[in-house]
Structures are given as structure tokens and as C-alpha cells.
Amino acid sequence: MNRSTKILRYVLRRLMQGIPIIIAIIVLNFFLLNMAEGDAVDVLAGEAGSATPEYMAELRAKFGLDQPLPVQLMVYLKNVALLDLGYSFRHDMPVAQLILDRFWPTLLLMTCTILTAVGFGILLGLLAAINLNTWKDTAISIFALITYATPLFWVGLMMIVVFSINLGWFPTSGMENIAAFYEGWDRVWDIAHHLVLPTITLSLFYLALYTRMMRASMLEQYGQDYVVTAKAKGLTERRITFVHVLRNALLPVVTMAGVQVGALIGGSVIVESVFAWPGLGMLAFESLFARDLNLLLGIFMISSVLVVVVNLIVDVIYSFLDPRIEVA
Amino acid sequence: MKRLIQGAVLASSIIASSFTALAQTDGGTLVYLAQPEPPTLASYVSTSGPIGLVAPKIYEGLFDYDTEGKMIPVLAKSVDVSADGKTVTFTLQDGVVWHDGTPFTSADVKFSVMEVLSKVHPRGPNSFREVESIDTPDDTTAVFHLKNPAPYMLRALSGYESPMVPKHLLEGTDIKSADLANNPIGTGPYKFTEWKKGQYIRLDKNEDYWKEGLPHVERVVARFIPDASTRTAAMENGEVLYTGYNGIPNIDAVRLRDRDDISVTTDGYSMINPMALLEFNTKEGPFTDPAVRRAISNAIDRQFMIDTIFFGYGKPASSALSSSFAATDLYKPMPNYPAAGDVEAAKKILDDAGYKPDGDGVRMKAILDVIPYGEDWRRAGEYLKQALGDIGIEIELRYEDVPTWLKRVYHNYDFVMNLNYFYQLPDPVLGVHRHYGTDQIRQGTHFVNSSRYSNPKLDALLDAGAKEPDAAKRSAIYEDVQEILAEDMPVVNLFEMQFLTVYNTKLKGVYGSAMGPYGSFSEGWLEE
């Protein structure tokens, strides 16, 4: 059997294993969420001011909330099996559409964040390891500690105060300049411009993690026998570091990145809130307080699917980074 | 990084040039903050605040009201009330069309009131409860036939409270789940264009608007920013020009009002009349005795709450009715407690009623539920805990999320004392009766008589007050109402809240309506 068929069979098997996990997650979420007091009708009626009990009963019947819980769950599972995520009565819109609207902004922010955090994290970790115990190493460690320990919302607000209000370089919030409604490349530029502050804020936090990890991982590899062999062979420091050590040191970082991509897809409530970025985190947060369970279950399900898929991708990447690890 | 900064400079120069275009009276984009994001734009099925911030720019009512409360013609040119108060004739504007081009006629008025507002609107069944039938002799005349005189009805005709909706798009559909909820078609100055969930709602100028020469601005955009500090920053940066209903918290508003380009006003809320209050369970628990409730009312320093927690914005409550009702001569102050509180008097009331303190000075213990609408209320709860502790009532605070809280107070009645606020609206019949009437003890309905206070004498007065067309007699009736409520105090009214509108001074022409942020912005324009 050649390698690609092997990988394909592995991927398929892992996907099949993922299905019961996702079903279990749905069932668990469903019961957890239903344990909360009050339902979507309570919230809608509460916001509306006053509504009669008959009106509320009518709404409950329309939303299907008058059915017993197991029936509601079976209906939901049946719909999910048919790839129908249901309807958000609060928004009067299909859940799939609501999630899709928020999915691209989330993906955009998260991709930029992960690339920045992992990229700079690896770079800084590498620099720290090469310059072990010099002032550069100390400076990088202090920087990493400070960014990791500072609360995200504070960093975000300070970014706004410094770069938006005082310097005027970037807009305070949002994803687009809505006084202008740009088209084409102007719009791309505009979105990129709005993306800068939230990306920096969010990546600062993760950056610290990758920096520390990369540094530790590099140091560990330097102590390995193969490095001694390489040195004995007369290879240059540069070659040892970049060809041998770096590649091995990347493995734990990639593992970590994989786990975090999954979590990041769920969005970051804090950064989305501070920068008014239209992501999934804020949508989930709002639907929790509105008891919009269909929408919330939909978001959770998409997140769990993505975690399964991303972990799978990471496992496949392993086998490329280190051919000794085989998929089986 | 260099390219990024170049991009930033480029983009900001584009922003700058788009703002120079606002120099003329006409044109420009009015960006304002709506907080939080509305769930839909179906203002005809929900009076939810966030919907009110957007929908009245699209849907209009028959009348608007100026800051003195006088009626301003909108879709109706004039109104005529017969001598017995039972026939109300509206003459409509000529040449009004819906945003889809269909003409607006008296049939739309009839359908809106009879089929929509009276049936599926939260407050409409109350506002229009006396309407028996509506005749439409021609396209611009609508004659309302009432069972009894309904003086309050004429105060509930704004585009926020009673929007006129298109019959041709709603008739025969399930109104509560009609397509219109997310694709509104109205007669207003701005047409719905686009809704990017989580970001903004964009409305464009209605070129065929019936009012000659209006609106001035090309586009109105409602922006959503979840974080209060960021909203303040966006206002400081001039990215947004207007926000109402404390979209910018008081703590930031008092800082911004000192700037030359930003102002703060408390106008525009006189049809809403919010009143902060304490509701009590009058059936069970420690607060069934009116004497205890009067003692609590005496123990609270209302002015301190206003000054310290709400930065001076508010007015101590002096009766069960808001002092704004002085405009219709319904308000009478009932000063049986001082605004700054009187701890000794409160203690004496409790002593006389036989509630003696134990060794630790504690007379009774209770849980205070706090309205989950933000930090200010939490602070207010903490103050109340301290103030009531001073007279020997030991308070524990409970803070839950909105659905849990609503369920507890209005469905399970599982509370003894609840910090809350109520909109008293433009007339007591619309906003105050629901808090006290026996017929308003409706389990599972929010913001009604959760105290379960019931007094046949008061019920009779409320009924008479609703039907009395004579202003002087009506005033006398409500004086009796306020006396009874000051004595029994099923609710301790704390203070008349003042919401803040924070705006950039280059935005003009949107401050004349009593509806404030719930107004249509039809005359708004932008100055360089």
C-alpha cells in the first residue's frame, strides 16, 4: 500500500470515529442548555415590554418549546442528520445563514492571529534559544511574560486609546468603514486596516505561549545525541540549528497550534466585544443570554466539527514534519 | 509593516475626504450607535428598545410629539375628536407611498390598528382597547369608533409606539413571522437597504418621501459596538455621531460633555418616563405590611443614589406618577418622605409597627433581586443593602441573568423585593395602571403587577381615570390614586431616571421630537 492511500484510509477512519463524538457533544449541550431557567419566549416577551400569557403560549407552540425535551432532542438530531441546523426564532432567520455570516470574519481574524502568533512566537523562541542567557533572551522572556499576564480587554482598550484616539492611525472598531461602503480593492484595504488592532491584541496573548514553548523545545533538542553527532561530523552551528534542531523543535508547537485553532474558531468574546468584530464568539455569547438554543447548539456543533477536523489535519502534518511518525 | 501604515494613511485620507462631502446641508452619512443589536425590525410585534432605535426611521406613525408634548402631524394631517369623545376622525396626508411604490391609504391605517396593533403588539391591545371599528369613507379619512372615550390613545400614535404597516404585504400572512421582520417596508424618510448582523444596519434616503425636500442625509447607518468603552472611543473619534438610552455610560458622558464637539441632553424621553423602583411581594415574606414598605421608603437617600451612582442624572420620585405628567395636570407630589431620607423616622415606623431589633440590631432579613441591566444597578443594590441595614433590615443581593430573573419575578413570584424600572409612558393608563390594577396580576406576563397588590377602591379609580374625557375631573381622580399608592406603597418609587443622549454637535435637526432616539430623524442634517 502506498503512502497516500494509507493517509486517505486513516483520514476516513478518523472521520467516522468523529461522528459519535459530535453526537455526544450535541446531546450533552442540549441538556446542559435546557437546565438554564427561562426560555427564548421569556426573553422575547421581556424585551417587548408586556405580552399576554396566551401570546407566549402561542409562541412556545410555534417554536416547538411546548414539546417534551426528549422529543425536542430527537427532532433536533434528525434535522442535523439532514444537515439542517434549524431556525432562530429570535432572529427570524435560518441558523446556518446566521452562522455563515459570522464565520468568515471569525476565520479571517483567527487565521491572521494564528499566523502572527505562531510566526512571531517561533521567531522569538528561536532567537531566545540561540542567544541563551544573554540580554536578548531575558528581554524576550520578559516581553512574553508581560503580554501573557496582561488582560486582553485592557490591551485592546489601550490599543484603541493609543493608535485610534491619540495617533489616529487605525479605526477604533468594526470591520469596515460604514460611512463609506467601499467596493473592490478599496474594501479589501479597508478591512485589512480594521483588522490590524484586533489581530495584534489577540496574537500578543498567544504569542507569549509559543515563544516560551519554542524556546524550551529548542533547548531540549540541543541536548539530544544527534546534535552531538552533527557537531562531531563538523557541521556548522547554523546548519545544525536550522536543518536539524528547528524541524524537531517545531513538533510540540504545531500540536499546540492545532488545539488552539479549534478553540479560536469559537471566537474570542473579549476581542470581538472590544473591537466590535462580527465574530462567532459574540454571537454565541448573545444567544446564550437570549436563550436562543437552536443558534447556540448550531455554533457548538460547528465548533466541535472543526476541532475534530483540525486535530486530524495536525496529525497528518506530523507525518510530513517527521517521517518517523506514521499514520496508521 | 511600512506598507501597512501606508495603507492606514491611505484609508484615513479616504475617510477624511468622505467627511468633507458633509459640508453642505444635504447629503452625507449619519452613523449612530444602536445598543444592543435588535433581534429583528418588527416594531409592530415588539416594543423592544433596540428595535425602537432603528424601526421608526422606516415606519411612521400618525403623529409625532414635540418636546413639550404637542402633537406634530406625520401620516395624519389632522385629527378631530367628537364632543362625546367617542368618534375620532383622522385626515391623512396626500400622496404618501410605501417604499415599494404602493400608495398608502386609510385601509392601511385600519389594518394596522385592527389586525396588527390590537392583536399582536405588546401594548397596542391596551392603547386601542376602546376601538370598536374603523370606517374608511375615502383613501385619506379614517374614522375610529370608540366604546368609551380614550384620551390616552392620542398620546400613543408615534412611529415607535404605533407604527403604520403595509396591508398589502401582511394581509393573509402569519404576522408574527412575516418576511417583513427582516425586510421592512415603511413610509418613512429612510429605506431599509442592508443588515450585516453583528455590524450595522444601513438605511438609504427615501427619494419619494412625502415631505418636500426631506430627508437631507443620503444614508443612515446604525452601528453595533458591544463594549461600552469602545463606543465612547468611537464617539470621541467622530466615527459615530449620536447615541441614546445611555449607549455611552454616564461615567463617560460627564467626561465627553466638556468637549466642544460633543454634547449631552436628557430631552427626548418624556414619552417614555422611566421610573426606578422597588417592587415588593405583598402576599408572602417580610414585606406584606405597608408600614415596613413606608419605612423602607423613608430610609433611602434618593438624592444620594442619583448623585453618586447616576452622576446627577435623575430626579427623586415624589409620587407614584412621574412629574412629567404635570403637563397633563395628572401629577400631584405626595411628600410623605424626604428626598434625602430620614433614618430616624424609618426606625420609628418600624418600632411602632412592632418590629423590634434583636441583639445585633437586626429586625428582619431579606433577599433583594437586582435588575440585570448593568453595573449601575448593581451599585444601586449595594447602596440599598447599606441603607436598609441602617434601619435593621439585613439584605442579601441576588443578581441573575435576564431570563432567570424574569421567570423568578413574573412567573414564579419567588422574590420578596426587586429593584427594577418601569416605563410610565405618555399616560398613566398606558404605563402605570399595569403595575397596580387587580386585573394586571397576570402570572407569566412581564412588567405587570408582580406585587400582586389588589385594592378594589384603586381598581375603580383606575377604571374611571381611563374613561374620563374631562381634564379637570381626570386630574382629581389621579390625585386620589396617588394618595392611595403613597399610603399602601406596594411599590416604592425611587427616582425618575434621566436617560442620556450623547451627540456630535455637527449633527443637527434630530432633537425636536419627544421620541428622541426613537424618532424618525427625518429632518436631520450634517454640518461641516
Chai-1 contact restraints between the chains, C-beta under 6 A:
chainA,res_idxA,chainB,res_idxB,connection_type,confidence,min_distance_angstrom,max_distance_angstrom,comment,restraint_id
A,E37,B,T404,contact,1.0,0.0,6.0,A-B,restraint_1
A,E37,B,K407,contact,1.0,0.0,6.0,A-B,restraint_2
A,G38,B,P403,contact,1.0,0.0,6.0,A-B,restraint_3
A,G38,B,T404,contact,1.0,0.0,6.0,A-B,restraint_4
A,G38,B,K407,contact,1.0,0.0,6.0,A-B,restraint_5
A,D42,B,P403,contact,1.0,0.0,6.0,A-B,restraint_6
A,D42,B,L406,contact,1.0,0.0,6.0,A-B,restraint_7
A,D42,B,K407,contact,1.0,0.0,6.0,A-B,restraint_8
A,V43,B,P403,contact,1.0,0.0,6.0,A-B,restraint_9
A,A45,B,H446,contact,1.0,0.0,6.0,A-B,restraint_10
A,G46,B,L406,contact,1.0,0.0,6.0,A-B,restraint_11
A,G46,B,H446,contact,1.0,0.0,6.0,A-B,restraint_12
A,E47,B,S48,contact,1.0,0.0,6.0,A-B,restraint_13
A,A48,B,S46,contact,1.0,0.0,6.0,A-B,restraint_14
A,A48,B,T47,contact,1.0,0.0,6.0,A-B,restraint_15
A,A48,B,S48,contact,1.0,0.0,6.0,A-B,restraint_16
A,A48,B,P122,contact,1.0,0.0,6.0,A-B,restraint_17
A,G49,B,T47,contact,1.0,0.0,6.0,A-B,restraint_18
A,G49,B,P122,contact,1.0,0.0,6.0,A-B,restraint_19
A,G49,B,F447,contact,1.0,0.0,6.0,A-B,restraint_20
A,S50,B,P122,contact,1.0,0.0,6.0,A-B,restraint_21
A,S50,B,F447,contact,1.0,0.0,6.0,A-B,restraint_22
A,A51,B,P122,contact,1.0,0.0,6.0,A-B,restraint_23
A,P53,B,G444,contact,1.0,0.0,6.0,A-B,restraint_24
A,P53,B,T445,contact,1.0,0.0,6.0,A-B,restraint_25
A,R90,B,P39,contact,1.0,0.0,6.0,A-B,restraint_26
A,H91,B,P39,contact,1.0,0.0,6.0,A-B,restraint_27
A,D92,B,T40,contact,1.0,0.0,6.0,A-B,restraint_28
A,D92,B,A181,contact,1.0,0.0,6.0,A-B,restraint_29
A,D92,B,N182,contact,1.0,0.0,6.0,A-B,restraint_30
A,D101,B,K197,contact,1.0,0.0,6.0,A-B,restraint_31
A,R102,B,G198,contact,1.0,0.0,6.0,A-B,restraint_32
A,L157,B,S229,contact,1.0,0.0,6.0,A-B,restraint_33
A,I160,B,A233,contact,1.0,0.0,6.0,A-B,restraint_34
A,S164,B,N237,contact,1.0,0.0,6.0,A-B,restraint_35
A,I165,B,A233,contact,1.0,0.0,6.0,A-B,restraint_36
A,I165,B,E236,contact,1.0,0.0,6.0,A-B,restraint_37
A,I165,B,N237,contact,1.0,0.0,6.0,A-B,restraint_38
A,W169,B,A8,contact,1.0,0.0,6.0,A-B,restraint_39
A,T172,B,T230,contact,1.0,0.0,6.0,A-B,restraint_40
A,T172,B,A233,contact,1.0,0.0,6.0,A-B,restraint_41
A,T172,B,A234,contact,1.0,0.0,6.0,A-B,restraint_42
A,T172,B,N237,contact,1.0,0.0,6.0,A-B,restraint_43
A,S173,B,I225,contact,1.0,0.0,6.0,A-B,restraint_44
A,S173,B,T230,contact,1.0,0.0,6.0,A-B,restraint_45
A,S173,B,A234,contact,1.0,0.0,6.0,A-B,restraint_46
A,I178,B,Y200,contact,1.0,0.0,6.0,A-B,restraint_47
A,I178,B,V221,contact,1.0,0.0,6.0,A-B,restraint_48
A,A179,B,S18,contact,1.0,0.0,6.0,A-B,restraint_49
A,A179,B,T29,contact,1.0,0.0,6.0,A-B,restraint_50
A,A179,B,V31,contact,1.0,0.0,6.0,A-B,restraint_51
A,A180,B,S18,contact,1.0,0.0,6.0,A-B,restraint_52
A,W189,B,G7,contact,1.0,0.0,6.0,A-B,restraint_53
A,W189,B,A11,contact,1.0,0.0,6.0,A-B,restraint_54
A,D190,B,A11,contact,1.0,0.0,6.0,A-B,restraint_55
A,H193,B,G7,contact,1.0,0.0,6.0,A-B,restraint_56
A,H193,B,A8,contact,1.0,0.0,6.0,A-B,restraint_57
A,H193,B,A11,contact,1.0,0.0,6.0,A-B,restraint_58
A,S273,B,P226,contact,1.0,0.0,6.0,A-B,restraint_59
A,S273,B,D227,contact,1.0,0.0,6.0,A-B,restraint_60
A,V274,B,D227,contact,1.0,0.0,6.0,A-B,restraint_61
A,V274,B,T230,contact,1.0,0.0,6.0,A-B,restraint_62
A,A276,B,I225,contact,1.0,0.0,6.0,A-B,restraint_63
A,P278,B,G198,contact,1.0,0.0,6.0,A-B,restraint_64
A,P278,B,Q199,contact,1.0,0.0,6.0,A-B,restraint_65
A,F289,B,D401,contact,1.0,0.0,6.0,A-B,restraint_66
A,R291,B,P403,contact,1.0,0.0,6.0,A-B,restraint_67
